[in-house]
Amino acid sequence: MARAVSTPRKIATTAVAWTIGLLIFFPIYWTILTSFKTEAQAIANPPLFWGFDFTLENYAVVQERSNYMRFLWNSVIIAGGSTLLGILVAVPAAWSMAFVPSRRTKDILLWMLSTKMLPAVGVLYPISLLFVQFGLLDTRIGLILVLMLINLPIIVWMLYTYFKEIPGEILEAARMDGAGLRQEILYVLTPMAIPGIASTVLLNVILAWNEAFWTLNLTAASAAPLTAFIASYSSPEGLFYAKLSAASTMAIAPILILGWFSQKQLVRGLTFGAVK
């Protein structure tokens, strides 16, 4: 009887999960599909799901008009650099909050998270002035610093959550065996938290890769990443939907492939410590 009751519930849950998944995936599917249409077919009403002229012209035009590899390389450096710098700062901070907490630790964590609620445009002007003053405007280093700082609260929170699941007695045993602070973090804590650190790295790479506000406002040409590459196809003459879709597909393809091949590691990290 219990099996008969659970089966319809399982079917309903699966159906809801598939429906949500398809709704989330549809914009990506439509962008990729549109990139293979002509401009006239891209704005056809009703929309064309099939029966259109498959063409690679949009990709050829995008390649001729823009140096895609330069934008891609900038995105890799900026996303990778901000993630690496963020991890280097967040691991000691999360270790301190998880294993040497104070009465204000929770308040500090909440304050850090509250900074994510601040509208980015509210601090655009002072940050732009600082960038001009220190010569960081339109530089990779400047974007690495900004993206690291805006994502740092999330990195610290995630690592803090993972570190709290590790028994403190293990670190105490390492100290009794003569391990210093550096050895404790590098050789004891980090290997045990690899799933959590990996998922944090992947999430931060995705956030940095997709960041548009700061990359569009703090770059012009030299350090422009793929978000600026996409925005360049919105011109005063109008939107070229097919070419914009081709540019978007080329911009999201690397991160989609990364997410696809690392999905098991990401899910493992996000559920780290959920079952004891």
C-alpha positions in Angstrom: 0.0 0.0 0.0 2.8 2.3 0.9 4.5 1.6 -2.4 1.3 2.4 -4.3 1.0 5.7 -2.5 4.6 6.7 -3.1 4.6 5.8 -6.8 2.2 8.6 -7.9 4.0 11.0 -5.7 7.3 10.1 -7.3 5.8 10.5 -10.7 4.3 13.9 -9.9 7.7 15.0 -8.4 9.6 13.9 -11.5 7.1 15.6 -13.8 7.4 18.9 -11.8 11.2 18.7 -11.8 11.2 18.1 -15.6 8.8 21.0 -16.2 10.9 23.4 -14.1 14.1 22.1 -15.8 12.6 22.6 -19.3 11.4 26.1 -18.4 14.8 27.1 -17.2 16.5 25.6 -20.3 14.1 27.0 -22.8 15.8 30.5 -23.1 19.1 28.9 -23.8 17.6 26.6 -26.3 15.8 29.5 -28.1 19.0 31.5 -28.1 20.9 28.7 -29.8 18.1 28.0 -32.2 17.8 31.7 -33.2 21.5 31.9 -33.9 21.1 29.6 -36.9 18.3 31.7 -38.5 18.4 34.6 -40.8 17.5 38.0 -39.3 14.1 38.0 -41.0 13.3 34.5 -39.5 14.6 35.5 -36.1 11.9 38.2 -35.8 9.1 36.2 -37.5 5.7 36.2 -36.0 4.6 33.5 -35.1 8.1 32.3 -34.0 9.7 29.6 -36.1 10.5 26.5 -34.2 11.2 24.5 -37.3 11.0 24.9 -41.1 13.6 27.8 -41.2 16.7 28.0 -43.3 19.6 26.7 -41.3 22.6 29.0 -41.7 26.0 29.6 -40.1 26.2 33.1 -41.6 25.7 34.8 -38.2 28.7 33.0 -36.7 30.8 34.0 -39.7 29.8 37.6 -39.4 30.5 37.6 -35.6 33.9 36.2 -36.2 34.7 38.8 -38.9 33.4 41.7 -36.8 34.9 40.9 -33.5 38.1 39.2 -32.1 36.2 36.5 -30.1 39.4 34.9 -28.7 40.5 38.2 -27.1 37.2 38.6 -25.3 37.3 34.9 -24.3 40.8 35.2 -23.0 39.8 38.2 -20.9 36.9 36.3 -19.4 39.1 33.4 -18.5 41.7 35.6 -16.8 39.1 37.8 -15.0 36.9 34.9 -13.8 39.9 32.7 -12.9 41.9 35.4 -11.3 38.9 36.7 -9.2 38.1 33.2 -8.1 41.7 32.3 -7.1 42.1 35.6 -5.2 38.8 35.1 -3.5 39.6 31.6 -2.4 43.0 32.7 -1.0 41.3 35.4 1.1 38.2 33.4 2.0 39.8 30.1 3.2 41.6 31.7 6.2 38.6 33.9 7.0 36.2 30.9 6.9 38.6 28.8 9.0 38.8 31.6 11.6 35.0 31.9 11.8 34.4 28.1 11.9 37.0 27.0 14.3 37.9 30.1 16.3 34.5 31.9 16.5 33.8 35.0 18.6 30.6 36.4 19.9 30.3 38.6 16.8 31.0 35.9 14.2 27.4 35.4 13.2 26.9 39.2 13.1 30.0 39.6 10.8 28.7 36.9 8.5 25.2 38.5 8.3 26.8 41.9 7.7 29.0 40.4 4.9 25.9 38.9 3.3 23.9 42.1 3.6 26.4 43.9 1.4 25.1 41.8 -1.5 21.8 43.6 -1.1 23.4 46.9 -1.9 22.5 48.1 -5.5 25.7 48.1 -7.5 24.8 51.4 -9.1 24.9 53.0 -5.7 28.7 52.5 -5.5 29.5 52.8 -9.2 30.5 56.5 -9.0 33.0 56.2 -6.1 34.5 53.0 -7.5 34.9 54.6 -10.9 36.7 57.5 -9.3 39.0 55.1 -7.5 39.7 53.3 -10.7 40.6 56.5 -12.5 42.8 57.6 -9.6 44.8 54.4 -9.5 44.9 53.7 -13.2 42.7 50.6 -13.0 40.0 51.6 -15.5 39.8 49.1 -18.4 42.3 46.7 -16.8 42.0 43.1 -16.0 43.5 43.6 -12.5 40.8 46.2 -11.7 38.0 43.8 -12.7 39.6 40.9 -10.9 39.6 43.0 -7.7 36.0 44.2 -8.1 34.6 40.8 -8.9 36.5 39.2 -6.1 35.2 41.7 -3.6 31.5 41.5 -4.7 31.6 37.7 -4.6 33.7 37.3 -1.4 30.6 37.2 0.9 29.2 34.2 -0.9 32.6 32.5 -1.0 33.1 33.0 2.8 29.6 31.9 3.6 29.9 28.7 1.5 33.3 27.8 2.9 32.2 28.6 6.4 29.3 26.2 6.0 31.6 23.4 4.7 34.2 23.9 7.4 31.6 23.7 10.1 30.9 20.1 9.1 34.5 19.1 9.7 35.1 17.8 13.3 37.3 20.3 15.2 39.0 17.3 17.0 40.8 16.4 13.8 42.5 19.9 13.7 43.3 19.6 17.4 45.0 16.3 16.8 47.0 17.9 14.0 48.1 20.7 16.4 49.1 18.1 19.0 51.3 16.5 16.4 53.1 19.8 15.8 51.2 21.2 12.8 51.4 24.9 12.5 48.6 27.1 11.2 49.8 26.9 7.6 50.1 23.1 7.7 46.8 22.8 9.4 45.0 24.7 6.7 46.9 23.3 3.7 47.4 19.7 4.6 44.5 18.9 7.0 41.6 21.2 6.4 41.8 21.8 2.7 42.0 18.1 1.6 38.9 17.3 3.8 36.9 20.2 2.3 37.9 19.6 -1.4 34.2 18.9 -2.5 33.0 22.1 -0.8 36.0 24.2 -2.1 35.5 22.8 -5.6 31.8 23.7 -5.7 32.6 27.2 -4.3 35.2 27.7 -7.1 32.8 26.5 -9.8 30.0 28.8 -8.5 32.3 31.8 -8.3 33.6 31.2 -11.8 30.0 31.2 -13.1 29.1 34.4 -11.2 32.3 36.2 -12.4 31.8 34.9 -16.0 28.2 36.2 -16.1 28.9 39.5 -14.4 27.7 42.3 -16.8 27.2 45.5 -14.8 30.8 46.0 -13.7 32.4 44.7 -16.8 30.3 47.1 -19.0 30.9 50.1 -16.8 34.6 49.6 -16.0 36.0 48.5 -19.3 36.1 49.9 -22.8 38.3 47.7 -25.1 41.5 46.3 -23.6 40.0 44.3 -20.7 36.5 43.8 -22.2 35.2 40.2 -21.5 32.5 38.2 -23.2 29.7 40.2 -21.6 30.9 43.3 -23.4 31.3 41.1 -26.6 27.5 40.4 -26.4 26.6 44.0 -25.6 28.4 45.2 -28.7 25.6 43.7 -30.8 23.1 46.1 -29.4 23.6 49.2 -31.6 21.8 52.5 -32.3 20.7 51.1 -35.6 18.7 48.4 -33.8 19.0 44.9 -32.4 20.2 42.2 -34.8 18.6 39.2 -33.0 20.2 36.4 -35.0 23.7 37.9 -34.7 23.1 38.7 -31.0 22.0 35.2 -30.4 25.1 33.9 -32.2 27.3 36.1 -30.0 25.5 35.0 -26.9 25.8 31.3 -27.8 29.6 31.8 -28.3 29.8 33.6 -24.9 27.9 31.0 -22.9 29.2 27.9 -24.6 32.5 27.6 -22.5 30.7 28.0 -19.2 27.9 25.6 -20.2 30.5 23.0 -21.1 32.3 23.5 -17.9 29.1 23.2 -15.9 28.1 20.1 -17.8 31.3 18.2 -17.1 31.6 19.4 -13.5 27.9 18.9 -12.5 28.6 15.9 -10.3 31.3 17.7 -8.4 29.1 20.8 -8.1 26.2 18.8 -6.7 28.5 16.8 -4.4 29.9 20.0 -3.0 26.5 21.7 -2.6 25.3 18.7 -0.6 28.5 18.3 1.4 27.6 17.5 5.0 23.9 17.3 4.3 23.7 13.7 5.4 25.5 12.5 8.5 
